[in-house]
Amino acid sequence: MNFFRRALFASLILLALAGLWLRLRNPGLIIHGQSAFRWLALAALSCLGLRLLMMVVEAASKKLPWTRLLIPSVILMEGLGLAWSGGVSPGWQHLRILTAVILEAALLGFALRIWRRRQHDSTRLPEDELALPISALLPPVAARLVALELVMLGGALRFISGGHRRPDPEGHGYTKRCVLRSLLLALPVLLLADLVALEFLLQNWPKLRWFVHLGDAYAILWFTGLWASFRARPHQVSESSVVLHHGILGRLELRRDQILEIAPPPAFKDDWARLADNRKVIQLQAPGPPLLDLRLSEPLRPLGVLGLRKPKSRVRIAVDDPGAFIMALDLGRQ
């Protein structure tokens, strides 16, 4: 089963590359009276259909929840409707749209139902709470990415609507000299220049212009949400544990006695040496504030965007006041 799953995934990648090559070299190619793009789309949809059949078998054997079939079913129905839009009756198109709407409504309703019935744990991160119900509809990695995106955008909207006036939580922050702060302050000026330039350069492509404008708005929300997560998640030092953060992008929990040594990062002779050293370190650093390297008694696995990462025995963090952070750890050891 794993072999066929990998083969289908590889086939989809090859079909996507073939479509890109065709788009660049011969976009008007016709094969047997039909556009080559349509044949590629039907081949990709065939792979998706086979994958959906495999998921049905896995769900029947209780290896997979039936709800995981909803999203592939929606994509398959939408894809078939687009691929056959020129050769079928309007009734079939209406049925396709109705089926897709029903499946999407069922998907959303199921997610909301699970979310409301759950007993929320205040000690868990919001993205972990959201990922649990979403994982009934998507693979675990995809569910975590969707949850992170929702938390990021929700944090941005909350920050814009008054959250920036709230005091930061207690802890050791890393935002006073953060480069992202300067970038957010410069965004209004950059946005104005971008709007003027796009209106002039893309005046003959209104759809592309609106697409780029929406992309700009999304990027602003994303960076705002990232900044809000930096402020909301400082490093925490308690009597027995330490929690290190890189906003919503990274987190590491460890016991205080697992920290053997704290020092500034070593000096590197060039960028290649720095990059080589970065591969050996857990990166929890925001650009701008001073950095500290923590040497651990054993390799630990941090929590990243895609879940748990490889274990490493060194951590590099950013902190506004390194002296206060080191003192907090030293005082806790006495």
N, C-alpha and C positions, 0 to 999 in steps of 0.2 A: 504493500500500500504506500509506503514512503517513497519507493522508487517511482511509482506512477504520479504521485503528488509532485515530486521534483521535476519529472519529465513534463508535466503540464505547465508548471511554472516556467521552466526553461523555454517551452514552446511559446508562451505568452510574451516572454522577453524577446525572442527571435522575431515574432510577428510585429512587435512594436518597433524594433530596429528596422525591419523591412519596410514598414509604413513610413518611417522617417527617411530612409534612403529613397523611397519612391517619391516622397514629397519634394525632396531636393533635386532629384535627377529627372523624373518623368511623371509629373502630377496628373497628366491627362491620359495615362495609359489605359487602354480598353482591352479586356480579355473576354472573349465569347460574348460580346455585346454588352458587357457590364464593366463598370469602373473597377480597376484593380483594388482601389481602396475598399470597395464593397466586398470583394472576395476575401481580402485580409480580415475585414471586420467579421465576416461569417465564420472564418477559420478560428478567430479569437473567441467568438461566442460559442463555437463548438467545444473548444477547450474548457470554457467556463461551464458549459452544460455537463461535460464529463466530470468536472470537479464537483458540480452540484450533485450528480448521481453518487459519487463517492461519499459525499457528506451525508446523503440520505442513508446509505448503508451504515456509516459510522453512527448516525443518530439512532437507527433501528437497533443497533447492538449496544446502545447506551454509552458509547464512547464520546458522544458529542451532544449537547443540548439541541433540541429541535429548533429553538429560536435562532441558532446560528445560520439557519437556512434562509432567513428573511432577506437579509441584505443581498446575498448572491442572487436570490430570486428576483428582487427589484432590478438589479443591474442587468440580468439576463432579459427580462421583459422589456426594459427600456432599450437595450441594445438591439433586440430583434425588431422592435418597432421602428427604430431609426434606420436599420439596415434594409427593411422591407417597405419603407414609407412610400416608395414610388410605384410599387406593384401590387398593392392590396387595397381592399375596399375601405371606405371611411369608417364602416362599422367595426372592422378589425382594429383600426387606430383608436377609436373611442373605447373599445374593450381593453386595449393595452393601457391606455391612460388611466381608465377606471381601476384596473387591477393594480397598477403601480401605486396609485393614490391609496388604495385600501391597504396594501402591504406596508407602505411608508407610515400610514396612520397607526397600523397595528404595532409597528416597530417602536414608534414614539410612545404610544400608550403603554406598551409593555415595560419600557424603560422607566417611565414615570411611576408605574404601579410598584415596581420593585424598589425604586428609590424611596417612595412614601412608606412602604412596609418595613423597611430596614430600621433596626435599632442603631442610630448613629452613635459613634464612639468619638468623643471630643478629643481623645488622644491621637487619633489617626489623622493623617494629612487629608485635606479635601480631595486631592486628586486620587488618593487611594480609595476613599469612600465612593467617588463617582465611578471609578474603574470597575468596581465589583458588579454593579448592575449592567454596565455596558459590556462586560466580558461575556454576558449571556448572548450578546448579539454579534460580537466581533472577537477575533483572536486576542489573547491577553496583551500582546505588544501594541496592537492597534487600539485596543480599549484604553490602555494607559495613555497613548498619544492623544486620543480624543479627550480624555479627562483632563490632561494637562492643558490642552488648548482651551477648554471651557473655563478652567480655573484662571488661566492667563487673561483671557478676555473679560471674565467676570471681575477679576482684580483691577483691570484697567478701567472699566466702567465705574467701579466703586471708587477708585482713586480720583477720577475726573469729577465725579458727582459729590465730592466733599471729603473723601478719604484722605486726601493729602493734608488736611488740617489736623488729623488725629495724631497724637504723640506715638512715636515708635515704641514697640515693646522693649522691655528691659533685656539687656544683653550686650554683646560686643559687636557693634555694627561695622559695616564696611562700605558706607555710602558717602561719607563726607568729601572724599577726593576721587570719587568714582567717575570714570570717563562718561559713563552712561548719563549721569546727571547733566553734564555740560551739553551732551547731545540733545537731550530733551529740551533744554533751554533754547537751543538753536533751531529746533524743529519748526517753529512758526515762520521764521525767516526763510528757511530752506523750503518749506511747503509753499509759501507764496511764490518764490522763484520757480519752483517746479510747476505750479499751476499755470503761470504765465508762459513758460517755455512749452509745455505740452499743448496748451490751447493754440499756440502758434505753429508748432511742428506737426501736430496731428489734426489739424483743422479739416482735412479731407477724409479722415477716418474716424467718424464719431463713435462707432462701437469700440474701437481700440482705445480711443481717448477715455471713454467711461470705464473701460476695463482697467486701464492704468490708474485712473483716479481711485477706483475701489481698492486696488492693490496698495496705493499709498496710504489710504485710510486704515487698511488692515495692518500695515507695517507700523503705523503710529500707535495703534491700539496695542500691538504686540510688544513694542518697546516700552510703552507705558506700563503694561502689565508686568513685564520683567522688572522694571524699576520698583514697582509697588511690592513685588515679591522680595526684592533685596531689602527694602525697608521693613517688611513684615516678618522677616526670618533672619534675625541676627544669630550669631553664635551664642550658645547657652552653656554655662558652666554651673553644675550643681555639686553637692557634696560627694557624689559617687560617680557621676557620669558627665560626659561632654557631648554636645550635639553641634556639629559643624554644618554650615549651610553655604550654598551658592545660589541663593534665591530659590526659585522653583526648579532650577536645573540640576541641583545636586544636594545630597545630604549624607552625613555619616554620623552614626551613633557609636560611641565607644566608652569604655570605662576610663576613668582618669588614670588609673595605674597602668594602663596600656601605653601611655605616652612616656617614652624614655628620655627624649631630648627635644628642645625647642630652640631654633636658631634661624637667622635670616637665610634665604636661599644662597647657595654658593655663587661665586662670580664665574661667568662663562666667557671663554675667549672669543666665541663667535655664536651666531644664531644656530648653526648646526649642532653645536654642543648643547645649547639650550633645548632644542627640539629633542635631542636624544635623551636628555635628562627628564624631559616632560613625560616621556613614555613610561618612566619608572615611578611616577608620582601620581597620586590621586589629586586631580585638579579641582579645587574648590575656590578658585581665585577670581575676583572681579578686577578688571583693569583700573589702575589708579592708586588705590590705597597701598600701604606697605604690606609686604608679604612675609610669611613665616613658614618654615618647614618643620613639620612634626614627625619625628622618628618613632615608630610604633614597635611594641614588643612582638607583634605577630601581624601577618597580612590580614587586612580587613576588606570587606566588599562594600563599597559605597552604593547608594541608590542614585541612579542617574535617570535620564529622560526615558530610556528604554527598559528600565528596571535595574536589577543588580548588575554591577560591573565586575571586572576582574579584581581579585584581591591584590593589594599592594601594601607595603610596610612603611610607606612615606606619604604624607599629606601636605599639600601646599595650599594655604588659605590666605585670604586678604582680611585685614583688620585695621580699623582706624587708629586704635591705640594699642600697639603691640605690648608696651610695658604693662598696661592694665590687664591685658589678657594673660600674660605670663604670670603676673602677680596673683591673679585669681586662681590659677592652677597651683602655684606654689603655696598659697595660703590654704588651699584645700588639702594639700598633702601633709600639712603640719598636724 
